[in-house]
């Protein structure tokens, strides 16, 4: 049976951690994530130049390592692109800039097999190591464990429609995109602002009422707020940081140490 670390840990009341990947295309980054004990990888196609081939390679490496691969796709990339990402090994797709229940329903439809959606069926998938299995069994497992639907909350309209979006059957995660939402609200990076703090609670409450998972992304330099979201608001998915940010921090720290060595 497939293992989805997010769904498994959320059911246990525990938090699923994620490493964001947007610049490193080699499989070694997945092994580093495994060694660091991340639960999942958040492969970013929205803010990167990653190809479908890059995504498929990273997903396959993650599946072999026991780390659940999720992929953020570009806004309105279309069902055809979603199909290719899922067939490449993604166990969930992150939909950015969703603003209405109708858009959330469209997202679910392209992720699920009929009758729940309109995803096309193929004979072999990397999630099953390309082994041929019974089609009905495949569809059942994929629909329940390998087609997690993340709706990113990063627009005013989404925030205003959050209860209706959360109520959409098939939506699994309400993922607060802190940077874009604060930008839309006119309070970019003002994390203590009452309006941002209210948004945090609004999304968390909507997720709880609808029985959905609350997630948070973008708090890379404010682990205190991420911790608050987990411990006080029940967040069960946290995007820790991206590869490029971790590389930059490591390099800057290394240069600090070398400057202290002398002239």
Backbone bond lengths (Angstrom), bond angles and torsions (degrees), N, CA, C in turn:
res aa  C-N    CA-C-N  psi(-1)  N-CA   C-N-CA  omega(-1)  CA-C   N-CA-C  phi
1 X - - - 1.457 - - 1.523 110.06 -
2 X 1.340 115.71 144.02 1.445 120.75 178.43 1.527 110.88 -65.03
3 X 1.340 115.91 151.87 1.463 120.29 177.24 1.516 108.93 -121.92
4 X 1.321 115.75 121.58 1.451 122.53 176.30 1.521 106.99 -110.29
5 X 1.321 116.48 107.50 1.464 120.45 -173.74 1.517 113.02 -62.45
6 X 1.329 117.18 -32.37 1.462 119.59 178.61 1.523 110.72 -66.31
7 X 1.330 116.92 -51.76 1.467 119.76 -178.36 1.525 110.91 -64.40
8 X 1.328 116.45 -38.06 1.467 120.55 179.67 1.520 111.19 -64.52
9 X 1.321 116.87 -48.27 1.461 119.83 -176.24 1.529 111.52 -71.94
10 X 1.331 117.13 -37.37 1.463 119.80 177.87 1.528 110.67 -62.16
11 X 1.338 116.69 -38.95 1.466 120.74 178.32 1.525 111.52 -64.69
12 X 1.328 115.90 -25.91 1.461 121.64 178.34 1.527 112.34 -90.26
13 X 1.334 116.75 -0.21 1.452 120.58 -177.64 1.512 112.86 75.50
14 X 1.326 116.43 23.60 1.464 121.26 -178.42 1.532 110.18 -113.63
15 X 1.318 116.08 165.50 1.459 121.54 -174.97 1.521 111.56 -97.78
16 X 1.323 115.15 133.94 1.461 121.96 175.41 1.529 108.17 -92.06
17 X 1.317 116.50 122.75 1.462 121.60 179.38 1.523 109.72 -95.43
18 X 1.332 115.83 149.42 1.461 120.35 -178.33 1.521 111.22 -136.15
19 X 1.324 115.34 140.66 1.462 122.53 170.24 1.519 108.32 -101.00
20 X 1.315 117.07 127.68 1.443 121.05 176.66 1.522 111.07 -83.52
21 X 1.325 115.78 137.57 1.467 121.12 179.51 1.524 108.47 -126.02
22 X 1.341 115.99 121.30 1.466 119.27 -179.69 1.523 114.13 -140.78
23 X 1.348 118.08 -8.80 1.469 119.48 178.49 1.523 113.24 -126.66
24 X 1.321 117.66 -31.47 1.469 120.86 -176.87 1.520 109.09 -88.41
25 X 1.314 117.00 118.37 1.464 120.43 -177.48 1.525 113.06 -98.86
26 X 1.310 118.38 -10.86 1.467 120.48 -176.85 1.524 110.71 -82.12
27 X 1.322 115.46 151.27 1.461 120.99 -175.91 1.521 113.56 -66.44
28 X 1.335 116.46 -15.32 1.464 119.03 -179.65 1.524 112.51 -59.92
29 X 1.346 117.08 -29.13 1.462 119.34 -179.84 1.527 110.78 -65.15
30 X 1.327 116.95 -31.26 1.465 120.67 177.54 1.531 110.06 -70.16
31 X 1.331 116.72 -39.30 1.465 120.04 177.49 1.526 110.66 -64.47
32 X 1.328 116.96 -37.40 1.464 120.01 176.48 1.532 110.30 -65.16
33 X 1.326 116.15 -39.37 1.473 119.98 177.36 1.524 110.58 -63.76
34 X 1.312 116.26 -39.68 1.467 121.18 177.83 1.520 110.53 -63.06
35 X 1.327 116.25 -44.96 1.463 120.43 -179.27 1.530 111.25 -64.05
36 X 1.336 115.73 -34.18 1.465 120.10 179.41 1.528 112.15 -80.42
37 X 1.332 117.47 -7.83 1.462 124.92 176.46 1.523 114.00 74.41
38 X 1.350 116.54 32.81 1.462 118.82 168.26 1.530 108.53 -68.29
39 X 1.322 115.64 151.15 1.471 120.57 179.05 1.523 112.56 -88.53
40 X 1.323 116.20 -26.07 1.464 120.31 -174.73 1.519 110.25 -151.10
41 X 1.338 114.40 165.75 1.459 120.20 171.00 1.523 108.39 -120.31
42 X 1.319 114.75 144.35 1.466 124.00 -177.50 1.524 105.15 -114.69
43 X 1.327 115.67 92.60 1.463 121.54 -175.02 1.525 108.36 -84.93
44 X 1.316 116.08 122.74 1.465 120.41 -168.99 1.526 112.37 -103.41
45 X 1.312 115.79 112.20 1.465 120.80 172.47 1.523 112.26 -100.12
46 X 1.320 116.87 -10.23 1.466 119.24 -179.83 1.525 110.99 -73.42
47 X 1.311 116.78 -44.06 1.462 121.66 -176.36 1.528 110.81 -117.09
48 X 1.317 116.70 47.17 1.460 121.31 178.40 1.524 108.68 -154.20
49 X 1.331 115.40 177.96 1.471 119.97 175.07 1.528 109.99 -109.30
50 X 1.325 117.21 23.39 1.464 121.29 -179.09 1.533 110.53 -61.35
51 X 1.320 115.17 135.72 1.457 121.53 174.19 1.526 109.39 -88.74
52 X 1.324 115.67 170.25 1.462 119.51 174.28 1.523 110.39 -62.34
53 X 1.315 116.72 -34.73 1.463 120.41 177.59 1.524 111.16 -64.48
54 X 1.345 117.31 -42.64 1.463 120.80 175.83 1.528 110.60 -58.61
55 X 1.323 115.20 -46.37 1.470 120.66 -179.00 1.523 110.80 -61.74
56 X 1.330 117.39 -44.85 1.457 121.18 -179.01 1.515 112.08 -62.03
57 X 1.322 116.93 -40.64 1.462 120.67 178.95 1.523 111.58 -64.30
58 X 1.334 116.67 -44.22 1.463 120.55 179.28 1.531 111.00 -67.12
59 X 1.334 116.83 -38.76 1.471 119.87 177.92 1.523 111.33 -63.50
60 X 1.318 117.25 -44.27 1.464 120.42 -179.91 1.523 111.01 -62.30
61 X 1.330 116.65 -41.77 1.460 120.47 178.08 1.528 110.55 -62.62
62 X 1.335 116.29 -41.71 1.460 120.48 179.72 1.525 111.67 -65.25
63 X 1.328 116.64 -42.03 1.467 120.29 179.01 1.522 110.87 -60.47
64 X 1.317 116.92 -42.55 1.470 121.42 179.23 1.523 111.49 -67.31
65 X 1.342 116.20 -31.61 1.468 120.57 -178.30 1.524 112.66 -84.27
66 X 1.328 117.19 -8.07 1.465 119.92 -178.79 1.520 112.76 80.88
67 X 1.340 116.08 20.04 1.464 121.94 176.86 1.531 107.10 -107.23
68 X 1.316 117.00 131.14 1.462 120.00 -175.24 1.530 111.04 -77.84
69 X 1.352 117.45 123.02 1.465 119.82 -179.84 1.528 113.44 -91.02
70 X 1.326 115.26 124.34 1.456 122.09 172.91 1.526 107.89 -116.35
71 X 1.329 116.36 147.96 1.464 120.62 -176.87 1.524 109.91 -128.14
72 X 1.344 115.17 126.62 1.470 119.18 171.42 1.525 108.06 -90.16
73 X 1.306 115.17 124.64 1.470 120.93 -176.97 1.517 109.78 -99.66
74 X 1.340 117.03 162.83 1.466 119.67 175.63 1.527 111.11 -65.53
75 X 1.319 115.68 152.80 1.454 121.86 179.57 1.530 110.57 -59.99
76 X 1.325 115.92 131.52 1.467 124.14 178.49 1.537 112.15 52.00
77 X 1.327 115.95 44.80 1.468 119.98 -179.99 1.527 112.39 -76.29
78 X 1.332 116.82 -15.24 1.460 120.49 175.26 1.517 114.42 94.88
79 X 1.342 117.05 152.80 1.474 122.07 -179.11 1.517 113.37 -59.15
80 X 1.326 117.89 -32.78 1.460 120.08 -179.34 1.514 112.02 -62.64
81 X 1.322 116.19 -41.35 1.467 119.89 178.13 1.525 110.65 -69.01
82 X 1.325 116.69 -41.44 1.468 120.92 177.89 1.528 109.84 -57.76
83 X 1.324 117.14 -44.22 1.464 122.14 178.97 1.526 110.97 -55.71
84 X 1.327 117.17 -44.91 1.462 120.93 -177.82 1.532 111.24 -67.34
85 X 1.329 116.69 -37.92 1.468 120.49 179.41 1.530 110.22 -66.24
86 X 1.320 116.82 -42.04 1.465 120.65 178.62 1.527 110.44 -65.91
87 X 1.326 116.51 -44.08 1.465 119.79 179.39 1.528 111.94 -67.65
88 X 1.338 116.50 -19.63 1.470 121.01 178.28 1.516 112.54 -80.79
89 X 1.353 116.88 -8.82 1.458 119.18 175.73 1.510 116.36 122.80
90 X 1.320 118.27 -2.76 1.464 120.00 178.36 1.531 110.31 -62.91
91 X 1.325 116.16 138.53 1.467 120.90 176.78 1.527 111.80 -100.82
92 X 1.315 114.97 2.16 1.449 120.82 176.60 1.509 109.01 -172.44
93 X 1.322 115.52 155.98 1.458 120.65 -179.50 1.521 109.22 -126.82
94 X 1.324 114.80 136.73 1.464 122.49 179.20 1.525 108.00 -100.15
95 X 1.337 116.57 118.68 1.458 122.42 -178.23 1.528 109.68 -100.49
96 X 1.338 117.72 111.30 1.469 119.86 -179.62 1.515 112.78 -80.36
97 X 1.335 115.14 156.38 1.468 123.08 170.39 1.525 114.41 57.70
98 X 1.317 117.27 30.63 1.472 120.49 173.43 1.528 107.78 -69.61
99 X 1.324 116.25 132.48 1.467 119.25 -175.05 1.520 114.42 -123.27
100 X 1.332 118.52 -6.39 1.463 119.87 -176.54 1.518 110.71 -149.05
101 X 1.332 114.87 163.86 1.460 120.33 176.68 1.523 110.50 -63.83
102 X 1.336 116.87 -33.19 1.461 120.81 179.44 1.528 110.64 -64.16
103 X 1.321 116.97 -42.69 1.462 120.59 177.59 1.528 110.73 -65.18
104 X 1.320 116.82 -37.26 1.466 120.52 177.24 1.524 110.73 -64.80
105 X 1.323 116.60 -39.86 1.466 120.87 177.70 1.521 111.15 -64.01
106 X 1.327 116.87 -39.59 1.466 121.14 177.27 1.531 110.65 -62.85
107 X 1.325 115.98 -39.23 1.465 120.50 178.42 1.526 110.74 -62.16
108 X 1.316 116.11 -46.82 1.464 120.67 -179.92 1.522 110.62 -61.94
109 X 1.326 117.05 -42.61 1.467 122.04 -175.56 1.524 112.12 -59.10
110 X 1.335 117.24 -39.44 1.465 118.34 -177.86 1.525 112.54 -82.20
111 X 1.335 116.91 -5.51 1.468 121.20 179.95 1.528 113.10 -96.79
112 X 1.325 117.29 -23.92 1.454 121.66 -171.65 1.534 111.51 -109.64
113 X 1.335 114.35 150.40 1.466 120.30 175.97 1.528 109.94 -77.41
114 X 1.339 117.55 156.05 1.465 120.44 174.57 1.535 110.21 -56.65
115 X 1.325 119.56 143.95 1.468 125.91 9.03 1.531 114.21 -89.42
116 X 1.346 118.24 -3.84 1.464 119.84 -177.06 1.517 112.06 -73.47
117 X 1.339 116.51 -26.61 1.454 120.17 -178.27 1.512 110.83 -152.18
118 X 1.323 116.19 -154.84 1.459 119.60 -177.80 1.526 112.46 -133.29
119 X 1.331 116.61 27.08 1.459 119.58 177.56 1.529 110.40 -66.70
120 X 1.316 116.19 140.00 1.464 121.68 179.12 1.527 110.18 -81.71
121 X 1.311 116.53 148.05 1.462 122.36 -177.38 1.524 111.06 -98.19
122 X 1.330 115.29 133.73 1.459 120.90 174.09 1.526 109.13 -122.47
123 X 1.309 117.10 161.19 1.466 120.76 -168.96 1.516 114.40 -77.18
124 X 1.324 118.12 -32.82 1.461 119.86 -174.24 1.522 110.12 -137.55
125 X 1.337 115.55 137.22 1.461 121.06 -177.25 1.520 110.50 -131.67
126 X 1.340 117.56 148.34 1.463 119.88 178.61 1.523 113.54 -63.87
127 X 1.340 117.33 -25.70 1.471 119.98 177.39 1.526 111.54 -59.15
128 X 1.354 116.39 -26.10 1.466 122.17 178.30 1.524 110.60 -110.94
129 X 1.336 116.49 22.25 1.472 122.22 -179.55 1.532 111.68 55.26
130 X 1.328 115.11 32.60 1.466 124.27 177.09 1.529 113.84 62.58
131 X 1.325 116.78 17.49 1.457 119.87 174.61 1.526 109.09 -76.92
132 X 1.304 115.88 143.88 1.462 120.44 177.50 1.529 108.71 -81.72
133 X 1.319 116.13 123.05 1.460 120.83 177.58 1.519 108.35 -128.92
134 X 1.312 115.60 168.73 1.462 120.72 -179.06 1.524 110.39 -56.18
135 X 1.322 116.28 133.09 1.465 121.28 -174.76 1.527 112.25 -60.20
136 X 1.325 116.97 -40.79 1.467 119.45 -179.21 1.521 110.86 -66.25
137 X 1.334 116.19 -39.65 1.469 120.31 177.48 1.526 110.48 -64.50
138 X 1.334 115.97 -42.81 1.459 120.53 179.36 1.525 110.56 -59.54
139 X 1.328 116.73 -49.12 1.460 119.66 -177.43 1.518 111.79 -63.38
140 X 1.324 116.38 -39.20 1.461 120.15 -179.87 1.523 111.37 -64.50
141 X 1.337 116.71 -45.37 1.465 119.99 -178.85 1.520 111.91 -69.30
142 X 1.328 116.36 -41.75 1.454 119.46 179.75 1.529 110.17 -63.89
143 X 1.323 117.14 -46.79 1.465 120.38 -178.75 1.528 112.11 -60.89
144 X 1.321 116.92 -36.69 1.469 119.26 -174.88 1.529 113.33 -90.46
145 X 1.337 117.81 -30.22 1.464 119.85 -171.84 1.520 115.54 -122.97
146 X 1.324 117.76 -17.59 1.463 119.19 -173.15 1.524 113.44 -129.95
147 X 1.322 115.93 34.35 1.463 120.06 175.76 1.529 109.25 -147.09
148 X 1.326 115.37 47.77 1.460 121.40 -178.44 1.529 109.91 -64.92
149 X 1.316 115.82 129.62 1.463 121.69 -177.97 1.529 109.87 -104.44
150 X 1.338 115.06 113.73 1.464 121.98 175.14 1.527 108.42 -99.71
151 X 1.307 116.97 126.61 1.461 121.66 171.79 1.522 107.35 -106.66
152 X 1.332 116.26 119.74 1.462 119.37 179.18 1.528 109.83 -83.14
153 X 1.323 114.74 130.89 1.462 121.57 178.43 1.522 106.50 -97.86
154 X 1.340 116.41 101.72 1.462 119.13 -176.31 1.526 112.84 -148.08
155 X 1.342 116.04 16.05 1.464 119.91 175.14 1.532 109.03 -130.90
156 X 1.335 115.07 156.39 1.467 119.89 176.87 1.522 110.83 -59.97
157 X 1.330 115.35 -42.18 1.460 119.75 -177.27 1.524 110.53 -63.39
158 X 1.334 116.84 -38.97 1.458 120.29 177.74 1.521 110.48 -62.67
159 X 1.323 115.47 -43.13 1.462 120.18 -179.95 1.524 110.48 -62.41
160 X 1.328 116.39 -40.79 1.465 120.77 179.85 1.530 112.07 -69.16
161 X 1.333 116.94 -26.72 1.470 121.67 -177.59 1.524 112.15 -106.22
162 X 1.316 117.64 18.16 1.460 120.81 -167.66 1.522 113.38 -62.33
163 X 1.321 118.27 -36.18 1.469 119.65 -179.75 1.527 110.97 -67.53
164 X 1.327 117.47 -40.98 1.461 121.08 178.48 1.529 110.72 -66.84
165 X 1.319 117.19 -38.76 1.466 121.12 178.71 1.530 109.84 -67.12
166 X 1.316 116.20 -43.61 1.462 120.50 -179.49 1.528 111.40 -62.95
167 X 1.326 116.49 -28.72 1.463 121.14 -177.66 1.518 113.20 -78.40
168 X 1.329 118.03 -10.37 1.462 120.86 -177.73 1.526 109.72 -67.08
169 X 1.332 115.82 124.31 1.456 120.41 179.15 1.531 109.68 -66.01
170 X 1.323 115.23 130.20 1.458 119.79 -179.96 1.512 113.46 104.77
171 X 1.328 117.90 -20.54 1.464 120.78 172.14 1.524 107.42 -74.15
172 X 1.325 116.20 126.23 1.464 120.39 -176.98 1.517 113.42 -102.40
173 X 1.337 116.86 -37.35 1.462 121.06 -171.32 1.521 110.91 -132.56
174 X 1.330 115.82 132.45 1.461 121.87 167.99 1.522 105.90 -100.32
175 X 1.331 115.73 107.78 1.463 121.22 -174.11 1.521 109.46 -106.16
176 X 1.322 115.52 111.29 1.455 120.70 -179.10 1.525 110.20 -74.74
177 X 1.322 116.42 115.74 1.466 122.05 176.07 1.519 108.38 -91.30
178 X 1.301 115.77 93.85 1.472 121.09 -168.27 1.522 113.47 -61.14
179 X 1.319 117.87 -42.15 1.466 119.80 -175.52 1.527 112.03 -66.83
180 X 1.332 116.83 -53.12 1.462 118.97 -178.23 1.527 112.02 -66.27
181 X 1.332 117.47 -36.15 1.458 118.77 179.76 1.528 110.53 -66.89
182 X 1.327 116.91 -44.21 1.465 118.80 179.26 1.528 110.72 -64.62
183 X 1.335 117.23 -33.17 1.460 121.45 175.75 1.518 110.42 -63.58
184 X 1.328 116.62 -46.29 1.477 121.13 179.42 1.523 111.83 -63.56
185 X 1.322 115.93 -34.13 1.464 120.17 -178.71 1.520 112.38 -80.47
186 X 1.338 116.85 -5.39 1.455 120.59 -179.91 1.508 114.16 77.83
187 X 1.337 115.77 22.15 1.479 120.39 -178.35 1.528 109.14 -134.18
188 X 1.326 116.32 47.20 1.455 121.46 -174.67 1.528 112.32 -49.93
189 X 1.329 114.25 121.45 1.467 123.38 176.12 1.525 114.28 64.34
190 X 1.330 117.20 12.36 1.470 119.80 176.27 1.532 107.74 -89.72
191 X 1.321 114.72 77.10 1.460 120.39 -169.56 1.530 113.24 -69.02
192 X 1.323 117.84 -21.99 1.467 120.46 178.87 1.523 112.26 -88.73
193 X 1.326 116.87 -5.67 1.463 120.82 -176.93 1.536 109.88 -60.93
194 X 1.326 117.75 136.27 1.470 120.61 -179.11 1.527 113.83 -53.94
195 X 1.345 116.82 -34.69 1.466 119.37 -178.29 1.527 111.15 -68.86
196 X 1.334 116.65 -37.49 1.468 118.90 177.65 1.525 110.34 -71.08
197 X 1.324 116.80 -41.95 1.463 120.25 178.50 1.527 110.98 -62.15
198 X 1.330 115.93 -36.55 1.473 119.94 176.62 1.520 110.29 -65.68
199 X 1.339 116.97 -40.27 1.469 120.96 179.63 1.523 110.76 -62.60
200 X 1.308 116.91 -41.61 1.471 121.25 176.50 1.519 110.43 -53.40
201 X 1.311 115.60 -51.18 1.464 120.57 -177.35 1.522 112.12 -69.00
202 X 1.316 116.90 -35.51 1.468 120.86 -179.95 1.524 111.02 -62.51
203 X 1.332 116.64 -46.11 1.462 120.70 -179.29 1.527 110.35 -68.14
204 X 1.316 116.59 -42.79 1.469 120.53 179.37 1.525 111.11 -60.89
205 X 1.323 116.80 -42.78 1.471 121.39 -179.71 1.525 111.07 -65.40
206 X 1.340 116.35 -43.13 1.469 120.44 179.49 1.522 110.66 -61.94
207 X 1.321 116.84 -42.64 1.461 120.72 179.03 1.524 110.78 -62.81
208 X 1.312 115.98 -45.22 1.462 120.30 -178.59 1.529 111.29 -62.73
209 X 1.318 117.21 -45.33 1.468 121.38 -179.00 1.520 111.99 -62.51
210 X 1.334 116.48 -35.73 1.465 120.78 -176.49 1.526 113.08 -91.80
211 X 1.329 117.00 -1.64 1.457 120.17 -178.89 1.520 112.73 71.48
212 X 1.331 116.55 30.59 1.451 121.77 179.70 1.524 110.34 -106.25
213 X 1.310 116.31 166.10 1.463 121.62 179.73 1.525 109.38 -86.55
214 X 1.316 116.36 132.85 1.466 122.48 175.44 1.522 107.88 -96.16
215 X 1.340 115.86 129.46 1.452 120.74 178.54 1.515 111.30 -129.05
216 X 1.331 115.48 160.77 1.463 120.12 -179.06 1.521 109.80 -136.78
217 X 1.343 115.08 137.55 1.456 121.79 178.94 1.521 109.04 -138.19
218 X 1.318 116.98 145.55 1.453 121.31 176.27 1.511 115.17 105.66
219 X 1.341 117.61 -6.47 1.464 120.15 -179.39 1.530 111.25 -92.31
220 X 1.328 115.83 50.85 1.460 120.63 -172.86 1.528 112.25 -72.21
221 X 1.326 116.65 -30.00 1.465 120.08 179.88 1.526 112.06 -105.08
222 X 1.324 117.05 3.19 1.471 121.32 178.82 1.524 110.45 -129.55
223 X 1.346 115.77 68.62 1.463 118.92 178.85 1.520 113.00 -61.29
224 X 1.336 116.84 -21.17 1.465 119.74 178.28 1.531 110.70 -65.44
225 X 1.342 116.55 -38.96 1.467 119.57 179.22 1.520 110.01 -72.14
226 X 1.331 116.60 -39.98 1.470 119.47 176.56 1.528 110.19 -61.08
227 X 1.325 116.18 -40.74 1.471 120.12 178.72 1.527 110.77 -63.96
228 X 1.330 116.28 -40.50 1.466 120.63 177.16 1.526 110.49 -61.63
229 X 1.337 115.98 -41.93 1.464 119.99 179.79 1.523 111.34 -61.83
230 X 1.328 116.34 -36.64 1.465 120.90 -179.98 1.522 111.15 -75.44
231 X 1.315 116.36 -52.73 1.470 120.07 -171.11 1.521 113.75 -77.87
232 X 1.343 116.86 -32.25 1.457 119.95 -175.73 1.532 113.76 -105.41
233 X 1.336 116.48 -29.91 1.463 119.47 -174.80 1.526 113.17 -109.88
234 X 1.326 116.91 -2.69 1.462 120.09 173.80 1.508 116.16 81.39
235 X 1.331 118.41 19.93 1.467 120.06 177.38 1.526 109.41 -60.72
236 X 1.336 115.49 136.95 1.473 120.24 -178.97 1.531 111.88 -124.91
237 X 1.327 116.44 9.32 1.465 120.92 171.38 1.512 107.75 -139.93
238 X 1.330 116.08 125.58 1.466 120.65 -179.79 1.525 109.20 -131.78
239 X 1.336 115.24 122.07 1.462 120.70 172.37 1.518 107.46 -84.19
240 X 1.343 116.06 110.14 1.458 120.83 -171.23 1.515 113.68 -71.31
241 X 1.325 117.08 -51.85 1.462 122.16 179.37 1.525 107.93 -173.68
242 X 1.332 115.32 168.85 1.455 120.81 176.24 1.522 110.80 -99.47
243 X 1.326 114.35 156.60 1.461 119.96 179.16 1.524 112.23 -53.33
244 X 1.336 117.58 -43.90 1.458 120.46 -177.13 1.529 111.69 -64.34
245 X 1.326 116.93 -38.00 1.463 120.34 178.14 1.514 112.14 -66.91
246 X 1.334 116.12 -42.37 1.461 120.04 179.33 1.523 111.11 -66.65
247 X 1.332 117.04 -40.07 1.464 120.73 176.72 1.525 110.52 -62.64
248 X 1.326 116.83 -44.45 1.463 120.37 -179.41 1.525 111.20 -63.01
249 X 1.329 117.14 -43.69 1.459 120.45 179.55 1.523 111.16 -63.65
250 X 1.327 116.00 -42.93 1.459 120.13 179.34 1.517 112.14 -63.41
251 X 1.336 116.58 -42.32 1.461 120.64 179.66 1.528 111.12 -66.58
252 X 1.329 117.27 -43.38 1.456 120.40 179.40 1.523 111.81 -62.65
253 X 1.326 115.58 -41.42 1.465 119.27 178.07 1.525 110.71 -64.81
254 X 1.326 116.68 -40.64 1.453 120.73 179.01 1.533 111.03 -62.99
255 X 1.329 116.70 -41.21 1.461 120.21 178.75 1.525 111.52 -66.48
256 X 1.322 116.97 -35.98 1.465 120.16 175.34 1.519 110.77 -58.57
257 X 1.332 114.49 -46.03 1.461 119.40 179.64 1.526 111.27 -62.26
258 X 1.331 116.99 -40.92 1.463 119.55 -178.32 1.525 112.62 -70.85
259 X 1.349 116.45 -34.07 1.464 118.81 177.20 1.522 111.13 -64.33
260 X 1.331 116.13 -31.86 1.458 120.46 -179.52 1.524 113.16 -74.30
261 X 1.339 115.46 -7.36 1.473 119.03 -179.74 1.537 111.64 -75.59
262 X 1.337 116.89 -18.62 1.454 119.15 179.68 1.502 111.75 123.91
263 X 1.344 116.67 -174.01 1.469 121.11 -176.31 1.519 112.80 -65.60
